[in-house]
């Protein structure tokens, strides 16, 4: 009698928990049997909301949409199941990330908002993806999320800084003549301000540190404007 076990990565459990804290809903999609998938899901810290490809095929799109927020594992999947799940999740207005390594994964990876290809995967999947995970590790997806959030926050900080300066300069130039100043700011001064603000501020915000507390925040909805109410208030 032979007992075979493929052990989890040491970082797998922590990676799933970090994703949960960041508001990322993780679904494990596998070709393994439901029993094997359930055992791995328990070890990795996912809930036991499991369906098989056969059950998925018998459900309507509306039924799948209702189940998706609570779904954690899909077993015995077909390539078409992955593409269908991506399509339905996008219809819910979610930001959808899909990982894959095989040729059959390429369509789903391509159609996701963010496609992650494994570094050990096929070239077709890598070409279809947005990001290649060189170490095939879920922890790297969390790192990509962290740096993406940091970059987004840096852009917002830069916009607040830049628009504050530009709005102030425009108001001074516009209102100056009404208060008896023919030319409160010369063209050279305005150009100098813009050069300093654009280059040095962009360099400063580009070097912002990626703080782990960003992973405790809720994801930003797709339809949220780049400049929100708090930013306009600051400006």
C-alpha positions as CSV (number, residue, x, y, z in Angstrom):
1,X,0.0,0.0,0.0
2,X,1.4,3.4,-1.0
3,X,0.2,6.6,0.5
4,X,1.1,9.7,-1.5
5,X,0.9,13.3,-0.3
6,X,1.8,16.5,-2.1
7,X,2.6,18.9,0.8
8,X,1.4,22.5,0.7
9,X,3.9,25.3,0.5
10,X,4.8,26.7,3.9
11,X,3.4,30.1,2.9
12,X,0.1,28.8,1.4
13,X,-2.1,29.2,4.5
14,X,-0.7,32.6,5.4
15,X,-1.2,33.8,1.8
16,X,-4.9,32.8,1.7
17,X,-5.5,34.5,5.1
18,X,-3.7,37.7,3.9
19,X,-5.8,37.7,0.8
20,X,-9.0,37.4,2.9
21,X,-7.9,40.4,5.0
22,X,-7.4,42.4,1.9
23,X,-10.9,41.7,0.7
24,X,-9.8,39.2,-2.0
25,X,-12.2,36.3,-2.4
26,X,-10.1,33.2,-3.3
27,X,-11.5,30.4,-5.3
28,X,-9.4,27.2,-5.9
29,X,-10.2,25.8,-9.4
30,X,-8.7,22.4,-9.8
31,X,-8.9,19.2,-12.0
32,X,-8.6,17.1,-8.9
33,X,-11.5,15.1,-7.4
34,X,-13.8,16.8,-4.9
35,X,-12.4,14.7,-2.0
36,X,-8.8,15.7,-2.8
37,X,-9.8,19.4,-3.3
38,X,-11.7,19.4,0.0
39,X,-8.7,18.1,1.9
40,X,-6.4,20.7,0.4
41,X,-9.0,23.5,1.0
42,X,-9.2,22.6,4.7
43,X,-5.4,22.6,5.0
44,X,-5.1,26.0,3.2
45,X,-7.8,27.6,5.2
46,X,-10.6,27.9,2.7
47,X,-14.2,27.2,3.6
48,X,-15.7,23.9,2.3
49,X,-18.1,25.4,-0.2
50,X,-17.2,23.0,-3.0
51,X,-18.9,22.2,-6.3
52,X,-17.9,20.0,-9.2
53,X,-17.8,20.8,-12.9
54,X,-20.9,18.6,-13.4
55,X,-22.9,20.6,-10.8
56,X,-21.7,23.9,-12.3
57,X,-22.9,22.8,-15.7
58,X,-26.4,22.1,-14.4
59,X,-26.7,25.6,-12.9
60,X,-27.9,28.7,-14.7
61,X,-25.8,31.9,-14.9
62,X,-27.9,33.6,-12.3
63,X,-27.6,30.7,-9.9
64,X,-23.8,30.7,-10.3
65,X,-23.7,34.5,-9.7
66,X,-25.6,34.0,-6.4
67,X,-23.2,31.3,-5.4
68,X,-19.9,33.0,-6.4
69,X,-19.5,35.2,-3.2
70,X,-19.7,32.0,-1.1
71,X,-17.9,29.6,-3.5
72,X,-14.4,28.5,-2.5
73,X,-13.5,25.4,-4.5
74,X,-14.5,24.1,-8.0
75,X,-13.3,20.5,-8.6
76,X,-13.0,18.4,-11.8
77,X,-13.1,21.6,-13.9
78,X,-13.1,21.8,-17.6
79,X,-11.4,24.7,-19.5
80,X,-14.7,26.2,-20.4
81,X,-15.7,26.3,-16.7
82,X,-12.8,28.7,-16.0
83,X,-13.8,31.1,-18.7
84,X,-17.4,31.0,-17.6
85,X,-16.5,31.8,-14.0
86,X,-14.4,34.8,-15.2
87,X,-17.2,36.1,-17.4
88,X,-19.9,35.8,-14.6
89,X,-17.6,37.3,-12.0
90,X,-17.0,40.3,-14.3
91,X,-20.7,40.7,-14.7
92,X,-20.9,41.1,-10.9
93,X,-18.6,44.1,-11.4
94,X,-15.8,42.4,-9.6
95,X,-12.1,42.9,-10.4
96,X,-11.2,39.4,-11.5
97,X,-7.8,37.8,-11.3
98,X,-7.1,34.4,-12.8
99,X,-4.0,32.2,-12.4
100,X,-3.0,29.4,-14.8
101,X,-0.1,27.6,-16.4
102,X,-1.5,25.3,-19.1
103,X,-2.6,26.0,-22.7
104,X,-6.3,25.5,-21.6
105,X,-5.9,28.3,-19.0
106,X,-5.0,30.9,-21.6
107,X,-8.5,32.1,-22.6
108,X,-9.6,32.5,-18.9
109,X,-6.3,34.3,-18.0
110,X,-6.7,36.5,-21.1
111,X,-10.3,37.5,-20.3
112,X,-9.7,38.3,-16.6
113,X,-9.1,41.8,-15.5
114,X,-5.7,40.7,-14.3
115,X,-4.2,37.5,-15.7
116,X,-1.4,35.7,-13.7
117,X,0.7,33.1,-15.5
118,X,3.0,30.7,-13.7
119,X,6.7,31.0,-14.4
120,X,6.8,27.3,-15.1
121,X,3.7,27.4,-17.4
122,X,3.4,27.4,-21.1
123,X,4.5,30.3,-23.3
124,X,0.9,30.7,-24.6
125,X,-0.4,31.4,-21.1
126,X,2.5,33.8,-20.4
127,X,1.7,35.7,-23.5
128,X,-2.0,35.9,-22.6
129,X,-1.3,37.1,-19.1
130,X,-0.6,40.5,-17.6
131,X,1.8,39.3,-14.8
132,X,4.1,36.3,-14.7
133,X,4.6,34.8,-11.3
134,X,8.2,33.6,-11.5
135,X,8.1,31.5,-8.3
136,X,4.5,30.0,-8.8
137,X,3.6,31.2,-5.4
138,X,0.3,32.7,-4.2
139,X,2.3,35.0,-1.9
140,X,3.5,36.7,-5.0
141,X,-0.1,37.6,-6.0
142,X,-0.5,39.3,-2.6
143,X,2.8,41.2,-3.3
144,X,1.4,42.3,-6.6
145,X,-1.7,43.5,-4.9
146,X,0.2,45.3,-2.2
147,X,2.4,47.2,-4.8
148,X,-0.6,47.9,-6.9
149,X,-2.4,49.5,-4.0
150,X,0.7,51.4,-3.1
151,X,1.1,52.7,-6.6
152,X,-2.6,53.8,-6.7
153,X,-2.2,55.6,-3.4
154,X,1.0,57.3,-4.7
155,X,-0.9,58.5,-7.8
156,X,-3.7,59.9,-5.7
157,X,-1.2,61.7,-3.4
158,X,0.6,63.2,-6.4
159,X,-2.7,64.4,-7.8
160,X,-3.7,66.1,-4.6
161,X,-0.2,67.8,-4.5
162,X,-0.2,68.8,-8.1
163,X,-3.7,70.0,-8.4
164,X,-3.3,72.1,-5.2
165,X,-0.3,73.8,-6.6
166,X,-1.9,74.3,-10.1
167,X,-5.2,75.5,-8.7
168,X,-3.4,78.0,-6.4
169,X,-1.3,79.3,-9.3
170,X,-4.4,79.7,-11.6
171,X,-6.3,81.5,-8.9
172,X,-3.4,83.9,-8.2
173,X,-2.9,84.6,-11.9
174,X,-6.7,85.1,-12.4
175,X,-7.5,87.1,-9.3
176,X,-4.3,89.2,-9.3
177,X,-5.5,91.9,-11.8
178,X,-8.7,92.4,-9.8
179,X,-6.5,93.4,-6.8
180,X,-4.2,95.7,-8.8
181,X,-1.5,93.3,-9.7
182,X,-1.0,93.3,-13.5
183,X,1.1,90.1,-13.6
184,X,1.4,88.4,-10.1
185,X,3.2,85.5,-11.6
186,X,5.3,85.7,-14.8
187,X,5.3,82.9,-17.4
188,X,8.8,81.9,-16.3
189,X,7.7,81.6,-12.7
190,X,4.8,79.5,-13.6
191,X,7.0,77.2,-15.8
192,X,9.5,77.0,-13.0
193,X,6.9,75.9,-10.5
194,X,5.5,73.3,-12.8
195,X,8.9,71.9,-13.6
196,X,9.7,71.6,-9.9
197,X,6.3,70.2,-9.0
198,X,6.1,67.6,-11.8
199,X,9.6,66.1,-11.6
200,X,10.6,66.2,-7.9
201,X,7.1,65.3,-6.6
202,X,6.8,62.5,-9.1
203,X,10.2,61.1,-8.0
204,X,9.3,61.5,-4.4
205,X,5.9,59.7,-4.7
206,X,7.4,57.0,-6.9
207,X,9.6,56.0,-4.0
208,X,6.7,55.6,-1.5
209,X,7.1,52.5,0.7
210,X,4.6,49.6,0.3
211,X,3.1,49.4,3.8
212,X,1.6,46.2,5.0
213,X,-1.5,48.0,6.4
214,X,-2.6,48.6,2.9
215,X,-3.6,44.9,2.8
216,X,-6.1,45.5,5.6
217,X,-8.1,47.9,3.5
218,X,-11.1,47.1,1.4
219,X,-10.6,46.9,-2.4
220,X,-11.5,50.0,-4.4
221,X,-14.6,49.5,-6.6
222,X,-14.2,49.7,-10.3
223,X,-16.6,52.7,-10.6
224,X,-14.9,54.8,-7.9
225,X,-13.5,58.1,-9.4
226,X,-9.8,58.6,-9.4
227,X,-10.3,61.9,-7.4
228,X,-12.7,61.2,-4.6
229,X,-14.5,63.6,-2.2
230,X,-11.8,63.5,0.4
231,X,-9.2,64.5,-2.2
232,X,-11.3,67.4,-3.5
233,X,-11.7,68.5,0.2
234,X,-7.9,68.4,0.7
235,X,-7.3,70.4,-2.6
